[in-house]
Amino acid sequence: MSVKKFKLAEAYVIPQEYRDLFDIRTALRKGTIFKELYRELPWKREDYEDECR
């Protein structure tokens, strides 16, 4: 069986409108320029820092 016969992946990307954007510094910290896509994590990083040491 040859791997060439199978599709490995296929992506469908919905076009994103450029509205309600973060400023560049905030976007770099949050990992996206789109406010619609950003969600706060349900926990705080400080809560887990002791466990990681």
C-alpha positions, 0 to 999 in steps of 0.5 A, spaced: 500 500 500 502 506 497 502 512 502 501 517 495 494 514 495 491 518 501 490 525 503 494 526 509 490 533 511 485 538 508 484 545 511 478 549 511 479 556 513 474 561 514 476 568 511 477 573 517 475 580 517 480 585 520 475 589 525 476 590 532 483 588 533 488 588 538 494 594 538 501 590 536 504 590 543 497 587 546 497 582 540 504 579 541 502 578 548 496 574 547 498 571 540 493 574 536 491 580 533 483 578 533 479 580 539 474 575 537 479 569 537 482 571 544 480 567 550 483 568 557 485 561 560 481 559 566 487 558 571 492 563 572 499 561 571 502 563 578 497 558 581 502 552 577 509 555 578 510 552 584 508 545 581 513 546 575 519 547 580 
